[in-house]
């Protein structure tokens, strides 16, 4: 049965809006959510398998920490620290992978300033920044030299994944896109460049125990019975074609970073030149992604 995704409008207090419609929801559904999130996505697995041995990385918005114990075939190849706002998810992430090892996790916001610059060799942000409720907050979250993604300026690698308006044939979601759409050169239709703010339901089929539970909805709670399906609404900004790539490019340029590969001419300059290369970007299974690499000459 398709999920009923509905359009929404963010109010004037985005931090409070995210608290009600993102953080409170994930704290409530943490155990059920974690039980459905155990298989690494192929492009993310490929990215991590190519990380050099001995590197230290950040999983910004780690959730249940399924990438903290990856790759299981090469334990200890590198070390990933998990960051998340949900204490309930972090409690699960600490023992991610079931190996008995205690993983390094930190409770904090992806827009926090808790890291020194260049603290990590790599960073991943998987299904996280689409929960940020304004364009300004999303721009801050992808800045590749700042505290928010604090990778090495000489070699740091970054992978960012977000949900897409364009859903594949396996998706149960249909994204409402009001208004006009742009027409591509080949005559096909392309999604609006600004994406779409929506509520996506998370369905709790059963509530453990016989007691009535409280479920966060639109800032209030409602009573649910033991055997009734329950949909809890989570906020998402569904990205359109080209939006994530443009977000990253604009953020880098705002910081004075050159977007592209270092050129031979850079080596002849007296001043050090900072840049970020877009290694790859695209759409995969209802998600947009971009892979970045920092460089300094």
N, C-alpha and C positions, 0 to 999 in steps of 0.2 A: 504494500500500500504506500503511495507516495507521501513524503513528508510535506506538511502544509507550511511552506515558507511564506512569511508575510513581510511586506515592506514596513519600515519603521522610520521615525524621525528622531534624531538625537537631540536631547534637550540642551539647555544652556550650561549645564555642569557636566562635562564629559567624564570627569573622574568619578563622580557619584553615580552617573549612568552606568559606567563600567562595573562599579562595585555591585550594583543591583543586578545587572543583566549578564555579567560574566563571572566575577569572582565568587559571589554568593552561590551562583548556580554550580560552579565546578566544585566548590567545597561540599555541596550537598550530594552531587552525583559521583563523587570521586571513585568509590569502589566499583560501581557499575561501569563507569567510563573506562576505568583501567582494565576491566575484564574484556573490553572490546579492542584494546589498543596493545597489541603484542607483536605484530609482524612489521619489520622495517620496510619502508617504501623503497623501491629499487634504486632510484636516483640518489636517495640519501645514503643508502648502503654503499653505493659505488663511490660517493664523495668521501665517506669515512674510510673505506678500504684503501684509498689513495693518500691518506694522511700519513706522513712519515712517522716512524717509530720515535717515541720519546716526546712528542709534542703534547702540549696541554691546551685543552679547548673549553669552550663554554656552550652549553645547551640552554639558550635563552627562551624560557617558557617550556621547561622540560616535561611538564605533565607528570605521567607515571614513570618517567625515566627510562623508557624502553631503549633509548640510544646510549645510556650511560654504561651499559654492559656489552657494548658492541665494539669490535666483532668478538663473538664468543669463541671463535676458533683460534684467536690470537690474544688471549688475556694479557693485559698489561702492555699491549703495543703502544697505546697512548692513554691519556687520562682526560676525561671529560667531567667538568663540574656542572651540575644542574641548578638552574635558577627558576623559581616559580613563586606566584603569589599564594597559591593554595596550600595551606599546611597539610590538609588531608591527602592531597596528591603527593606532596613531598615525603610524607610518612611512608607511602608506597614506594616512591622512587629510591629511598635510601637502601632498599634491598632489591633493586631492580635486577631482573634476570634470574633470580632464585638461586644464585651461586653461593649464598651465605655471606658474601662480601658486603660491607657497609660502604655505600657510595657517598661521595662528597656532594651535598646539596645545600643550597642557600635559599632562605626565604626572602624574596624581594621583588620589586617591580622591574619590568624590562626597561622602564624609563628612569630607573634610579641611577645614582652616581656613585655606586659602591666600588667601582674598579679603577685601578690606575691605568693610564693609557698604555697600550701595548702589552697588557697582562697575559694575553692568550695568543697562541699560534693559529688557532682556527675558531670559528663560531658557527653554530647552526641556530636558525630561528624557524621552527617548523610549526605551522598552523597557530601562530601567535599574534602577529601584528594585525591580522584581520579582526582582532577583538578590540583594537584601539579605535575610539569613537570619532576622531576628527582627523582631517588631512594633516594638520600641523603635528599631531602626536605621532602619526605614522611616519612622517618625514624624519622626525627626531629619532625614531626607533631604528632607522636604516642607515644612519650616518656612520660610515665605516672607519672613522678615526677617533671617534669620541668615546665617552665613558660607556655608552649604551652597547656598542659592539667594539670592545677594546682590543682589537687584534694588532699584531705587530705591523708597523708601517712598512717593513721591508719585505715581508713574505706572507702576511696573514691571509687566510682563506675564509670565505664566508659563503654560506648557503642559506637562502631564504625561501620559504614555501608559504603560499597563501591560497585560500579557497577562491575558485573562479566562478564568475557568472555562468560561463559555458560549462555545463555538466555533461558527462559522458553517458553512454547508454546503460551503464550499470548503476547510475545514481538514482536514488529515490527522491531526490530534490528537484523541484522546478522553481527557478528563481524568477520572481516577478520583476520586470523591467519596464516601468512606466515611461511615457513620453516617446519621443522620436529616437530612432536609431540611425547611425550613419551608414551610408552605402559605400562599400568597397569598390575599388577600381574594376573588379571582375563581376560586379553586379550583386554580389552577396551582401548580407547585412552584418554589421559589426556592432558590438555592444557599445553603450555610452562610455566615454573615456573616464568618467568619474566613478564608475562602479555603482553599487547599490547597497544601501543599509537595510538589513533584514533581521528578523527573528527566525532562528532555526530551532525547531522543537527537539528536545531530547526526551524520549519516551521511556518511562519507568513502568514496565509491565506489571511488576509485583513490588510491593513494599514489604520488607522483611518485618516479621513480628505481627502481632495483632493490634498494636496501638495505632492510633491515627497519627500520621506524620504531617509535618508542615513543609510545604514546597514553595520556594520563592518564585513569584511570577513577575508581575509588573511593579515590584517594589513592596508588595504585600505578600501575605501567606494565604494559602487556601487548604482546607482539609481534604484529604484523599483517603479512600478506603483501601483495604488490603489487596483486593483482587481487581481493582479498576485500573485500566491503562491510564497513565498520566503523562502529559506533555509539559516539559519545563522549557521555557523559551530562553535561548541564548542569543546575544547580539553578535552579528557578524557584519563586516564590510566586505561584500563579495566583489573581488577585483575583476575589471574588464581587461580586454586585450590591450597590451602595451602599458597598462597603468602601473604595474609593479616596476617594470624596467624604467619608465619615466620617473617614478618616485626615487629610485636609487640614483639615477643620473642627476636629477635636480639636487638631491641631498649632497652628492659628492661635489658638484659645482659650487654650491653654497659654501662649502668648506675650503674651496680653492684647490681641490684635487683635479688633476687631469684625468679625464675619462678615456681610457684606451691603453694600448701597450706603450711601454717606454720606447722612445725613438733614439736613434744613434746621436741625434743632435743634442739630446738631454745631457749626455756625458760631457759635452764641451762647455756646458753652462757652469758659471761660478757658483750659483746658488743651487742648493739641493732642490730637486723637483719631486713632489709627492704626486702619486697617481693611484688609480684603481682600474684594473682591467676587468671587463665583463667577459668571463670565460665562456659562459653559456647562459641561455635563458629560453623559456618556452612554456608550454602547457603539457601537463601530464595528468591523466585520470582526474579531471575536475579541479586541478590545481595549477596555479602559475608558480614558476620558480625562477630564481636568478642566482648564479654562482659568480662570486667576485674574488679577485686576488689583489692584494695591496702591493705596491712597489714604491721604491724610493731610490732616486739616483743623485 
